[in-house]
Amino acid sequence: MKNIILIQPRIGDLDDVNKHPFLPLGLLSTSRFISRDYNIKIIDQRINKNWRKELKKELNKKTLFVALTVMTGPQVDSATKISKFIRKHSDTQIVWGGPHATHFEKTISHNFIDIVVIGEGELTFYELANALKEERSLVDIKGIVFKKHDKIIRNPERSPIRMDILPTLPLNLIDVKLYTSQKPSFWTFDSSRGCPHDCIFCRNSAPFLHSQWRGFSAKSMYERVKHLLKHKKTDYIWFIDDNFFADIKRIKSFIRIIKENRLKFKWIVSGTFDVLANQKDSFFSDLHQSGCRMIHMGIESGSSKIVKFLKNKELNKKKILALNKKLKKYRIIPYYNFMVGNYKEKISDVKKTAKFMLKLQKDYPNARFSVMYSLALYPHTKLFNYLLDKNIIKPNKDDKSYANWDTPSTPWITSKMQKLIEGFTFCSLFFDKKYQLVDSKYVKLFAFLYRPIALFRVKNMYFNHMPEKRLKYIFN
């Protein structure tokens, strides 16, 4: 059988302190079909310090192609360096897939990239592998962009896949102990794709992404969870869906099947507060009894003006606060996602966000919060196109501006606002107890000691004179 190399590039700073990252889920999912007919080698740069040596060794074999999964952000830089290394040592085909390759159409222009896979990759990679093995033309493969005689060919998009037809994840391709030995340990799993909402900043608003929601049936979800747990017991199953609760009937059926079969496991999900806020107490009781322990929710801002612009809906703080208390009652931890640096956002809006976060935490001290990053503009989202049409931003000529979220393409941010964002971002690392998931005992100790200072700074919006920010580079 022919060989295919799949590479998980390093994502960012947290890779330096986390010895046990999450599963390379994108690569495993991509392998669902191709692993049946090809030898698959997964190289994970996050945990393999000798990745160059191993990659060079694998390239010496008869390799059909090398594929990298790439998210917009620091991973672009990692994937670029890996691709240049491959090109230096081999003339094999280099393929990029993942969110960044899907969104940024100029990715294919690099001389170290031969093919780009757009959107879902399971069937596309399988057809691509067969065509390359048989030395056939690529023109009939939906969902790819490729080069032919110095010309760039863009094939038609592939329709969204029906998820129940997907084989189970080929976990035999990795050493699961490398990903599940931390405490607490996680399996990551996507039970659905897409989202029915229309947030203008979200990558799902890009017109070519076929972002309509679809998911595994409740029965199929249950069987796939059982497959994961049979392979290796972990502390949590983490459903990393964009919107787990989009089909609430599916979730109620899933909970019922769990209870009927007395399957014991704890799980984490992502969803929107709109659906959850309308559920009765009995639903949250069932959620907890079936093992749900944490729900990620995107609130985005404490400013009604900003939420209205980003999500085209009203910010109902009263409902969110009521849901927060209900989750506390049923011992389910909320994990709230907020961001700053939004278009038309003023310092007064950021203060509203900080005040709202502090109120949520006061009402439920165990509540968790995302790192407070600045708005990231994904190409072709509704927000990106809106700003482009108004000549507020310019189209990026290459990937470099997408490789560093610390310097986002947000020209409306003043130097004063930028300083506030940097301070807020640093303090948000220690705002709650998220540091407990980090492996390094030194980072944990610093976070524990620094947390009261971080809370003081956020409460008073005081981010001047922050020598502690230098510690970030010490830990890195």
NORQUI-V483789 format. One record per helix or strand. SS is the DSSP state (a for helix, b for strand). FROM is the first residue (numbers start at 1). TO is the last residue. If there is no record, write none. Layout:
BEGIN
ss:SS from:FROM to:TO
ss:SS from:FROM to:TO
END
This chain:
BEGIN
ss:b from:3 to:8
ss:a from:13 to:16
ss:a from:25 to:34
ss:b from:39 to:44
ss:a from:51 to:59
ss:b from:63 to:69
ss:a from:74 to:89
ss:b from:93 to:97
ss:a from:99 to:103
ss:a from:105 to:109
ss:b from:115 to:117
ss:a from:122 to:133
ss:b from:144 to:148
ss:b from:151 to:154
ss:a from:163 to:165
ss:a from:171 to:173
ss:a from:177 to:180
ss:b from:186 to:189
ss:b from:192 to:193
ss:a from:203 to:205
ss:b from:214 to:215
ss:a from:218 to:231
ss:b from:236 to:239
ss:a from:248 to:261
ss:b from:266 to:271
ss:a from:273 to:277
ss:a from:281 to:290
ss:b from:292 to:300
ss:a from:304 to:311
ss:a from:317 to:329
ss:b from:333 to:338
ss:b from:340 to:340
ss:a from:347 to:363
ss:b from:368 to:369
ss:b from:374 to:374
ss:a from:382 to:389
ss:a from:400 to:402
ss:a from:405 to:407
ss:a from:415 to:428
ss:a from:434 to:437
ss:a from:441 to:460
ss:a from:467 to:475
END
